Amino acid sequence: MVGIDNSVLKDLKRLDELSPFEFKELLIKLASRKSEKMMLNAGRGNPNFLALEPRYAYLQLGKFALSEAERHFGYMGDLIGGHCEKDGIEARFEIFIRNHWNERGTRFLNSAVSYVRDYLGFSADDFLHEMVQGYLGCEYPTPPRMLPLAEQIVKRYLLKEMGAGYDLGYAIVEETQLFAVEGGTGAMAYLFESLKANHILNPGDRIAIAVPIFSPYLEIPKLDQYRLEIVEVRASPELGYQIPDEELDKLRNPEIKAFFLVNPGNPTAVKLEEGVLEKIKEIVESEREDLIIITDDVYATFADDFKSVYSVLPHNTILVYSFSKYFGATGWRLGVIALHRDNVVDRLLESLPEDVREELDRRYSTITTNPRELKFIDRLVADSRNVALRHTAGLSTPQQVQMVLFALYGLMDEEETYKKAVKRILRRRYRALYRGMGLEPVEDPNCTYYYTLLDMEELSERLYGKEFSRWFMENFPPEEFIIRLAKEAGVVLLPGKGFEVPHPSARVSLANLREVDYLTIGRTIRKILDEYYEEFRKKGDPNAQG
């Protein structure tokens, strides 16, 4: 019989309970057993592409920063440098640029300073001083939430990408505040902890989660310290993983305190359509002005004409964004939490019972004489360092500098040359995967193609018809197919079940392998399904030949 040995599959029920990312570790071990095979791990979303120019600019900025440090303590030789002086820094920078003009990264760095000064209207001296001191890492992040000009620049990039730019007026840009954090994962950890610490979310409270979704969003609320009740708001595969009205209507329930979503989705890779955003807006404005929305929009930059929930409901939405995927910077740990100055969480804090407010007064009394005036975004900063260490909070300044250069790269690329190149890479890989399976890919204007979901029922039916598909789904759990891919062919995919995908499926990351590897994965999937189909034929006709 086609399949794999029982020693691997004997505990499939236990494997079902694992996070897909822990399941992936088992698959990697299986895929690595045969040394003659090269493992193709399409299970993780770490991109194998990255933006070069802002990194080269970071190196050039580093050279300039060190030249600034070398201006001090000359009497001690070359052992010790000093902090950067703001006076005259722009003139010294211009000399540096002339002397390094032919080195890669210098021209972009020069253009970036010009853009900040001439287009954004900030002082070049202030900007260069902040960037040089930040690169040198010689001071604590001040303010801890985010460096002042870094915040101004990054939020302009962010809101442009979120579809909430100047077409909505300057107000949303000026009224948005950022907290620089260690990637999207740091953002979510801080948010859950601070919402709990401030009694906005309490054990037993209901939260809505748009599913399918990145599995930690399903796992964190169940932890003992939170014990939140999850209400699933389910996207429909039949609607291209858009959320139907009847599911969104669940948000009308006043017992639901918060709504979590990833947009564009993971693992679906689909952005929410304008109609879905408008429906959410109608529900909030008509019935649920107290609803907190937390949207993780890390994949926004891969979508065409993207619009975030934050752009339509800025007063109710906490926006999480990470630079990791688009710029190929997962190791840098660069992310932000965005919050409007006039936001629902601050209003909820004011409406807490008096005994709870007194408890929170005591919590924050060591960092302010007026705890009740402390806004939620500043509580986030304090809570990120257990309040008492708030004075040393904040993302490291060298990280913030690289974040700024990424943001300027995105802002200045008006022709979207880098964005188009990245999108082209992902779409080519998607088509190669399907070419390997011998199928025409289905194109979706809402899709980012960062991931793709292989619906095993749909795939088997497209290849061999409904009768085979029915037999295949009845006789083989999808985990068996995924494990067999790893064990026999060294191909690692993630089970869709761990993301709350309703159909038996596998998630393929299109971000982290070569185009030719996706062609190989497609061929491997087809080969194994061919073997299942051959067994199906023999079951139906004992005399059938291979």
N, C-alpha and C positions, 0 to 999 in steps of 0.2 A: 504493500500500500504506500502511495505517495505520502510523505510527511517526515517528521523527525522523531527521534527516539523518545520514549516515555520519560526517561530520566530528566529531560529538559522540560517537558510539558506537564509532568505529573502534578505540579502545583500552580496551574494557570490561574486558579481562583486567587491565590495569594499575589501573583504577578499583577492581576487586575487592580489590586489595591495600591500598588506602587505609583508614585508620581512618574509621569512619562520620562522625566529626566533621570530618575533612579533606574527605571526600566532600561534606559539607554545604556547605562553602565554595564548591565548584564549583556546587552547586545554587543557592546564593544568587546567584551571578553570573548564572547562566542566568535565574533568576526576576526579576532586576532589569533585564534588557535592555529589556523593553517598558515604557516609562515610563507608559503609560496604564493599566497594571494595578497594583493594590496587592498587593505580595507578602504572602503568608500563610506565615510561617515557623513550622511546627509541628515543627521539627527539634531544638530545644533545650529542656531542661527548666527553664529559668529562669521561675519563676512570675510572673504579672502581678498577683497579689494579695499583700497584706502585712498584718501585724498592726499596727494603729495605736496602741492604748493603751500598750504598752510603749515605743513610740517617743516619744509625748507625755510619758510619765513620765521618759524620758531627758532631754528638754529641761528639764523642771522640776528634775530633779536637777542639771542643769548650772547653772541659775540659783542654786540653793542652794549648789552647790560654789563658784561664783564669789563669792557673798556671803561665804563662809567665807574665801576667799583675800584678799578686800578688807579683812579685819579687821587685816591686817598692813601694815607699811611706810606707814602713813598719812601720815607726815611727808614722804613723797616724792610726795604727790599721788596721782593715779590711774595712775601709770606701772607700778608693780610690786605684785604680790600675794605672798602667802606660803603656806606649807603649812597644811593644816587641823589644828586642835587637837582632840583627842578630848574633853577635859574640857568638859562642858556642852553637847556637840553635840546631844544629843537635845532639850534645852530650846530651843535655837536653832532646831532643825528644826520644832518645834511652832509657834513664832512664825511661821516662814516659811510653813507650811501654812495658818495662819489668814489670813495676808495674801494668799495666792494661791489660796484655796479655790475660786473660781469659774473658774479656768483649767484647761483640759483637761489631764489627766495628773496633776494634784495629788492627786485623791482616790485614784487607783490607787497612786500613790507612797506616800501615807500608809497605805493598807491594806497595802502590801507591807512596810513597816517594822513595822507591827503584827503581821503574819503571822510575820515572822522572829523577833520578840521573843516573842509570846504563844503561837504554835503550834509553831514550831521550837525555841524556847527559847534563842536566841542573844542576846547583849547588843546592844541597839539602838545604844549608843554605838560598840561595835566595828564593827557592820555599817555604820553611817553613815560612820564614819571611813574604812573600807576603800573604800566606794563613792565618797566625795567625793575622796579622794586618787587613786583609780583614774580617776575622770572627768577630773580635772585633768591626769593623765598626767605628774606631776612626779617620779615615782620609777620606777626599774626594777621590773619585776614581781618581787615577793618573797613567797614563794619563786618561782624561775623556772618551776616546773612549773605552778602556779596559785595565785591568791590564796586564803588559807585559807577564809574564809567563802564565797567564790564557789564553791570546790570542794564544800563541804558542801551548798550550795543546789542547784547544778547536778546533782550526782549523785542527789539526791532526785527531781528532775524526771526525769532520764534513766531511772532504774530504775523509776519509775512507768510511764513510757511503754514500757519494754521488757518489761513484765509480770513484773518481778522486784522488786516493792515489798514492803510490810510484811507481806503475806500469807505471805512466805517467811521472816519474822522480820527483826529488825534487823541480823543479822550481815552479810548480803550488802551492805547499805547502808554499814555501818561499815567493812567490809573492802575496799570498792571505792575505788580511787585514780584520779584523773583527771589528764590532761595536756592543758591548753588549747592548741589548735593553730589554724592558719589554714585552717579548713574541712576537709572530708573528704579533699580532695586533699592538703593538707599532712600529714594523718594517714598516708595511705598512703605518701607519699614518705618520711617519717621512719621508718615501720615497715620498709619494704623495706631502707633503708640501714642501720638499726641491727641488724636481724637478720643482715644480711651482715657488718657490721663485727664482730659478736660471734660469728661463725662458727656461728650457729644454722642459717642457710641458706648453702650454699656452691655454687659453680658445679658443675653436673651433678646437683644434688639434685633430687628429684621433689617437686612440689607438686600438690595437687588443686585444681581450680577448678570451682565449680558453674556450668554454662552452661545457657542463655544468660546473659550477664553484661555489665555496663558495660565497653566495649572496652579501656580502659587496663589493666584487670586481666589481660587477655590479652597486652598489648603490653609492659608493664614487665618481666615475668620474662624476656623474650627479649633484653633489652638486654645489651650486651657486659659490663657490670659485674656482671650477675647470672647470666645463662646457665643459667636453671633449666629443668628439663624439666616440661612441663605434662601432667597426667593429667586429662582432662575427666570430670566427674561430671555427666551430662546429665539435665536435667529433661525430662519427657515431655509434649508437647503434648496427647496423648490423655488424660493424667491431670490436665489443667489446669495444666501446668507444675509439678507436684509431682515430687519426685525418687524414682524407684522403688527398692525395696530392693536390686535387683541392681546398681544404680549406686552406692548408698551402700556396698555391700560392698567396693568398690574401696579404701575407707579402711582396711580391715583390713590392707592391705599395709604392713609396717613401713618400707618404703623411702620412703613418702610422709611428708614431714616436716611439712607444713602444709596446711590446707584453707581456701581463700578462698571467701567467698560474699557476695552482696548480698541482703538479706532485709528487706522485700519486694524483688522483683527489678526490675532494669532491664536489658532493656526489657519484661519480662513483666508487671510491676506486681502480682505475686502473692506473698502471704506463704506461708511454709512451714507446712503443717498440723502439728497436735500429734503425729500419728503419725510424721512425718518427724523431728521433733525427738527423739522418744523413741527412734527407731532410731539416730540419731547418738549419743545418750547411751549406748545399750546397747553400741555398737561401742567407744566410747571407754573406758567403765568395764570392759568385759570383756577387751579386747585392746589398746587404743591409748591408754593413759594418758599416753604421750609425745607425742600429736598436738596440734599447735598449730592452733587454729581462729581465723580472723580474719573477723569478720562486720561488714559495712557496713550499718547499719540506718537510713540517713537517711530512708527513706520509711515508717518504722514508724508515725508519727503519723497517716498517712492510712488505715491498716488498722483494721478492727474487731477488738477482742479480740486484739491482737497479743502474741506472746510471742517473745522473742529466744532464740537459742542460748545467750547469756550467762546467761539465767535458769535454764537446765537444766544447763549445764556451765560455771559461773563460773571454775573453776580451770584450765580448758583454753582459755578463749576470751578473745581481745582484741576489745573492742567499739569500733567507730568510729561516731560520730554527728556530724551537722552540723545546725545550726539553719537552714541556708540555704533549704531548700525549704518547710518548714512555716510559717516566719515571714516568708517572702519576703525573705530577707536574704543573697542570694548575694554581694552586694558587700561585706558586713561581714566575710566570711571567718571564721566562727565554728564551731569544731568541738572535739571532745574525743576522746581515746583513753582508754578505761576498762580497767583491769586489776585483778584481784583480788590482794590482798597475797600470798596463797599461790597462785602460778601456775606453770604448766608451764615457762615460759621460764626462770624463776629456777632451777628444778630442773635444766634442761638445761645452764645455765651452770655449775652445780656439777659436772656430770659430764663437762665438756670435758677433753681430754687436758692433761697438765701443761704441755707446751710452748705450747699455745694459751693457757692461763690466764696463763702468764708474759708472753706477747705482749700480752694484754689488761691485765695489771697495768701494763705500760709505757704503754699507751694512756691509761689513766685516772689515772696516778700524779700528774698535775699538779692534779687536783681533789679528791683524797682520799688519805689515808695508808693506807687499807684498801680498795684497789680490789676485792678479792674480795667484800667486803660490799655493794658497790654494786648495787642492784637494777636489773632491766631497765628499769623505768619511768624511773628516774633516768639510766640510760645513754641512753635515748631523748632526754631533755632535753639531755644533754651532746652527743650526736651531732648533734642538730639545729643546733648551732652549732660543729661541728668540734672539739668538746671544749674547745679552748683558750679559746673565747669563751662558755663555759657561763655565766659570771657575768652576761652580758647576754642570756641566752636568755629565752624566754617570750613568750606572746601579749601584745600591747600592753594596758595596763590599761584604756583606754577601751573596747576591744573586749570585755574580760571583764565590764565593767559592763553593757554592753548585753546580753550573754549572760545575766547574772544576772536582769535585768529580764524577758527572754523566758522564762526558766525559772520565775520567780515567777508570771508571767502564766499559764503552763500549770498550775502547781501550784494556784493559787487558783481557777481556772475549774472548780469542781467539777461544774457542770452541763454542761461541755464545749460552751459556746455557740459559741466560736470554732471549735473542731474540727468541730462539726456544720455550721457555715456553710461551711467550706472543703470538706468532703466533699460537701456539696450542690452547690457550684459545679462540682466535677470530674464528678460523676455527671450533672448536667444537660448538660455539654459532651459527654460520652460519648454520651448519648442523642441530642443534636442531630446529631452526626456520622453516626450510623446513620439518623436520620430523613432526612438529606440523601441518603443512599444508597438510601432506600426499603426499608430492612430493619429488622426488630425486633432490638434489641440483646440480646446474651446476657449475663445478669447472673451474677456469680460472687461468692459471699460472701467469698472469699479475696482479691479484687482491690481495689487502692487507687484505680484509675482515674486515676492520675497520668499514666500512659501507656496506650496500647492498641496491640496488635500486629494489623495487618491481614494475615492469611494470604491471599496472593493466590490460591492454589489453592482454598481454602475459600470465599473471597469470590466468585470467578468462578463456582463451582459453585452457590452459593446463588442467585445472580442469574439464571444462564442454563443450568444443568444440567451434568452430568458431561462430555458430549461437547465442549461449548464449552471447559470448563475444561481438558480434556486438550489440545485444540488450542492454546489460549492459552499454557499452560505449555511446550509443545513449541516454539513459534515465537517467543516473546518473552521475553528474560531480564528478570527483575524490575527490574533497573537501568534498562532502557529505559522502563518504565512510570513509575518515579520521576523520571527525567530529563525525561520528557515532561510530567509534572505541573508541574515547575519551569519548563520552557521555555515551555510554552503557556499555563499558567494561573497561574504565579507561586506555586505551592504547593510548599513544601519539607518533605519527609519524609525519614527516615533509613532506609537499607536494613538489614533485620534480619540479613543475612549477617555484617556487621561485629561483631555481638554474639554470633555463633555460634548464631543461630536456625536450626534444621534445615530449616524450610520457607521457600520464597521469600516474603518478607514485607516490610512497611514499618512503622516505628515512628512513631506519632503522639503527640506530647506534647500532653496535654490541659490543660497548666498555663499556657500563655503567650499564649493568644489569647482573644478574646471568644466567647461562646456562638454568636452569629450567624456568626462566622467558621468554626466547626466545621460548621455547617449548610452553608455555602458549600463547604468542603472536601469534605464528603460528596457534595454535588451534582456537584462537579467530577470526583471519582473516578467517580461513576456515569456522567457524560457521556462520559468517555474510554473507560470499559469498554463503553458502548453502541456507540461507534465501532468498537472491536475486534470486538464481536459482529456488527455490520453487515457487516464484512469477512468474518467467519466464515460468515455466511449466504450471502454472494455466492460464496464459494469452493465452498460446497456446492450452490448453485443460481444459475448465471449469470444467470437471468432474474429473480432476486429484486429487488424494489423497496425503496427506502429507506423 
